[in-house]
């Protein structure tokens, strides 16, 4: 388990399980978990060893609003402590509010990237996205 001592692993697991409100279900078989609970467990697993980089694919899919808020807080704290979070999302509001750098990819090709401010210049990210994608066609 990434050379994390058992006591630390257990403490971190308990901390995140409590934050995501799945403590009571930790002893259950994973096959009984809902999609959202599996998503929470995957996120917790990614965080246990305190990586420097998080790579997440659509991390908010399946999460209830409270869990999505919790994940956003965790990601902000993670980055504030020197980590970096790289994640994909189709939820443009999340990208705009959470990210300081954004890249738009269309059909596997990088179309544009930069800081949120560089890309939006005060406009909504949604309008910028739609404009960029229409130019890329």
C-alpha positions in Angstrom: 0.0 0.0 0.0 2.6 2.5 -1.2 4.7 2.0 2.0 2.2 3.8 4.1 2.3 2.4 7.7 -0.9 0.6 8.6 -1.8 3.1 11.3 -1.6 6.1 8.9 -3.5 4.2 6.2 -6.3 3.4 8.7 -6.4 6.9 10.0 -6.6 8.4 6.5 -9.2 5.8 5.4 -11.3 6.7 8.4 -11.0 10.4 7.8 -12.1 10.2 4.2 -14.8 7.6 4.9 -16.3 9.9 7.4 -16.0 12.9 5.1 -17.8 11.0 2.4 -20.3 9.4 4.9 -19.5 5.8 4.0 -18.0 4.6 7.3 -20.8 2.3 8.2 -20.5 0.6 4.8 -16.8 -0.1 4.8 -17.2 -3.7 5.9 -19.8 -4.5 3.2 -18.9 -6.3 -0.1 -18.1 -3.7 -2.8 -20.5 -5.4 -5.2 -23.4 -4.1 -2.9 -22.2 -0.5 -3.3 -24.1 1.9 -5.4 -22.3 3.7 -8.3 -21.8 6.7 -6.0 -20.4 4.7 -3.2 -17.9 3.0 -5.6 -16.9 6.4 -6.8 -16.3 7.6 -3.3 -14.2 4.5 -2.5 -12.1 5.0 -5.7 -11.4 8.6 -4.6 -10.5 7.5 -1.1 -8.2 4.9 -2.6 -6.5 7.5 -4.7 -5.9 9.8 -1.7 -4.7 7.2 0.9 -1.0 7.4 0.0 -0.9 11.2 -0.4 0.2 11.4 -4.0 1.6 14.6 -5.5 -0.6 14.2 -8.6 -4.2 13.1 -8.8 -5.4 12.0 -12.2 -9.2 11.5 -12.2 -11.6 10.8 -15.0 -15.0 12.4 -14.4 -14.7 12.3 -10.6 -18.0 13.9 -9.9 -20.2 11.5 -11.8 -22.4 9.5 -9.5 -21.7 11.7 -6.5 -24.5 13.3 -4.5 -24.3 17.1 -4.1 -22.7 16.8 -0.6 -20.1 14.4 -1.7 -19.3 16.6 -4.8 -18.8 19.5 -2.5 -16.6 17.5 -0.2 -14.5 16.4 -3.2 -14.1 20.0 -4.4 -12.9 20.9 -0.9 -10.5 18.0 -0.8 -9.1 18.9 -4.2 -8.6 22.6 -3.2 -6.8 21.6 0.0 -4.7 19.0 -2.0 -3.6 21.7 -4.4 -3.0 24.3 -1.7 -0.6 21.8 0.0 1.4 21.6 -3.2 -0.3 18.8 -5.1 -1.8 18.9 -8.6 -5.1 17.6 -9.7 -5.6 16.7 -13.4 -9.2 15.7 -14.1 -11.6 15.4 -17.0 -15.1 16.7 -16.9 -18.0 17.5 -19.1 -19.4 19.8 -16.4 -18.1 23.2 -17.5 -19.2 25.0 -14.4 -17.0 22.7 -12.3 -14.0 23.3 -14.5 -14.5 27.1 -14.5 -15.0 27.3 -10.7 -12.4 24.8 -9.6 -9.6 24.9 -12.0 -6.9 27.5 -12.6 -5.7 25.9 -15.8 -8.0 24.4 -18.4 -7.5 22.5 -21.7 -10.2 21.8 -24.3 -9.8 18.5 -26.1 -11.9 17.6 -29.2 -11.7 14.1 -30.7 -8.4 13.5 -28.9 -6.8 16.7 -30.1 -5.8 19.6 -27.9 -7.7 22.6 -29.2 -6.8 25.2 -26.6 -5.3 25.5 -23.2 -4.4 28.2 -20.7 -5.3 29.7 -17.4 -9.0 30.2 -16.7 -8.6 33.9 -17.0 -6.6 33.7 -20.3 -9.3 31.6 -21.8 -12.4 33.4 -20.5 -11.4 37.1 -20.2 -14.4 37.6 -18.0 -16.8 35.7 -20.2 -18.4 32.4 -19.1 -16.4 29.3 -19.8 -19.4 27.7 -21.4 -19.6 30.5 -24.0 -15.8 30.2 -24.6 -16.1 26.4 -24.9 -18.9 26.6 -27.5 -17.0 29.2 -29.5 -13.7 27.2 -29.5 -15.4 24.0 -30.4 -17.4 25.5 -33.3 -14.1 27.0 -34.7 -12.4 23.6 -34.4 -15.0 22.0 -36.7 
